[in-house]
Amino acid sequence: MAFLDNIKARLAGDAAGGSGTSQTRIVVGLGNPGERYAATRHNAGFLAVDAVTAELDVSNWRARFDSLVAEKRVDFSGGEEGHSERTLLVLAKPQTMMNSSGRAVKGLLKHYKLDPESLIVVQDDLDLPPGALRIKEGGGHGGHNGIRDIIAEVGAGFIRVKIGVGRAPGRMDSFDYVLQQLKGTGLEELRVDAARAADATLFLLKHGLTETQNRFN
């Protein structure tokens, strides 16, 4: 992940970085809390946020606003216009169950005094094959109950990073499929896909939506 290595080299901490602007962005990974769900497809969003925190050496997790929350100031330098954007990056994993994710997201936006336009949500997606990513802004919930609840609480104007997990095989119920415990190759493949979603999320923060869609969709 060359891009993530590049971002790590540009971490700003609290030091001033030229004459750039300052902003706050929230990245929420969707999943269900607890070991029972840790290795399931429905927790792909948690895995992606974990990949971001690992690459950026973030470890200051705290329980806040119905979530586990970590913060890092990052200098996204060298963007298209060559300016510096010092960003307070807020990473969150809701500790509500998936179907109540909206409550956690609403609390985060309220605390940081942000609109949904400053929010990126990373989720699993049954309509995309494993290995596929799709980045989009706005739209409906697509049958995803976590997204459904977030839209109900804060509106639809946020960016989604969708991680493909594919459809359930045969007559297997979709609910059982996304909550199926994975191991071995299946779990490793999901982690690889989540790491690629982390890469896309950081690219998005630096380069914006259109360029990210062109690169990853």
N, C-alpha and C positions, 0 to 999 in steps of 0.2 A: 504494500500500500504506500507507494511513493508520495501520494498527496498527503496522507495522514502524517507521514514522517516530516513533510515540509511544514505542516501546520504546527507540529510539536516544536519545531525549531523557532517558531514565531510567537510562542506564548508570551504575552505581555506582562502577566502578573499585575501589579499595581503601578508599574513604571509608566511614565508618560511616553507616548509614541508619536512624535511629530505633531502635526496640526490636524489629525484625523478627528472624525466625529465619534460619538459614543452612543451605543444603543443596547437594548436588552432583547434577547431572543430566547424562547422556551422550546425545548425539544422534549416531547413526551413519548415514551415507548409504552405501547399497550400490552397488557398481560394480566395474569391472575397471580396474586401473592401466594407464597408458600411453596415448600418443596414438592408438594403433590403435582404442581403445574409447571415446575421449572423447566423440564425437558419436553415441553409440548409445542406444537405448531402455533398455538394461540399465544404463546409467549415470545414470538419472534421479535416483537417490539422491545421487550425487556432485553433480549439478547443484543439487539442493535445498540441500545443505549449503553449497555455494559461494554460493548466494543469501543464506543466513543470514549467512555471514561478511561478505559485501559490505554488507549492510544494517547490521550491527553494527560495521563498521569493524574487523574482526578480521583480523590478518595474521601472527600469530606461529606459523605452522605449523612443526612439528617432526616428524621421523621417530621414532616411539616405538611399541612394542608392536605391531609389524607394521602400523602405520597412520601416516597423516599426522594429527597432532593439533594443535588450537588451543584455547586457553582464554580465557574472558572472564567477569568478574564482572558480573552483571546484577541490577538491582533491579526485580523484578516487582511494582511497587507498584499500589495501587488495585484489587486483586482483589475478589472477591465480598464478603469480610468486611472489606475496607478495611485489611488488614495488609500489611506489607512482608516479602517473602521475598528475601533476598540469596542469589543462586544462583551457584555456580561452574558455568558452562555449558561443558561439554567437547564439542567438535565433532570428529568423526573420520571419515576415509575409509580403510577397510582397504586395505592394499597387497598383501594376498594376492589370489589370483584369487577370483572370486565364490564358487566352490564351497567355499572354505576360509575364508569370512568368520568362522566361529565361533571360530577360533583367535585372531583379532585382538580380537573382542568379549570373549572370556574374559580375555585379557590386560588389557584396559582395566578391566573390572569388578574384577579382582583388585587392580590397582594403586590404584584409587580406593576400594577396600574397599566396594563397592556390590553390592546384589542386582539381579537383572534388572528388578525393579519400578521402578528408577531409570533404565531404559534406554528410549530411543525409537529405532526403526529406520525409516528412510525407504527405500522400495523401489519398483521398478516392478511392475505387476500386469497380466497378460494378460487376466484375467477382467473388468476394468473398461474401459469405453470411454475413448478419449483425452478429456482434459478433466475426467474424474471423479476424485474423491478419496474414500478411505474410511479412517477412523481407527478402530482396534479394539485391544482388549487381549487377549492370549493367542490360543489357537486353534492350528490346524495350519499347515503350511507352504504349502498351496495349490499345490504343485508348483514352488515357487520354491526353487532349490537353495541360494541364499545363506541364506534363512530356515531351510531344512532343517538346514543345518550349524550355525547359531546355536542352534537348539533342541537339537540333539544335544549341544552343548558346555555350554550354560548353562540350558537349560529354556525353557519357552514363556511365562513370565510377564512379557513386555515389551509395550510399545505399538508398533503398526505404523502408519505413515502411508503408505498405498498410493497410488501415482500410476498412473492408468489409462493403458495404452498400446495396449489393444485386441488382438485376435487377428490372427494372420498371414493375409493374403488368399489366397484360392484354395488351391493345394496347397503353398504356401511353408512350409517347416519353421519351427517356433517358434524354434528355436535360431538359425537364419539371420535371422529377423525381428528378434529383440531385439538382435542384434549387427550389424544393418545400419547402415552409415554414413549419417547423415542430413545434409542440407544445405538451404539455402533455407528455404522455409516450414515444412517438416517439422521442422527443427531449431529454428526459432524457436518453433513451437507447443509443442515439448517443454520448452523453456526457460521459457515462460510457465506451463506446468503445474507445473514444478519450483518456480518462484517462488511459486505459490499454495500448494504443499506447505510451503514455508518459512514462509509466513504462518500456515498452520494449525499448524505445529510451535510457533511462538512463542506463538500464542494458547493452545495446549494447556498450555504451561509456566505461563502466567499464570492460566488459567481452569479447568483440569482437563479430564478426559476427556468427561464428559457434555455440557457446554456446547459443547465443540469438535465433538463428533459432531453435535449439533443444528444447528450453524452450517455445517459443511463437508460432512457425508456426503450 
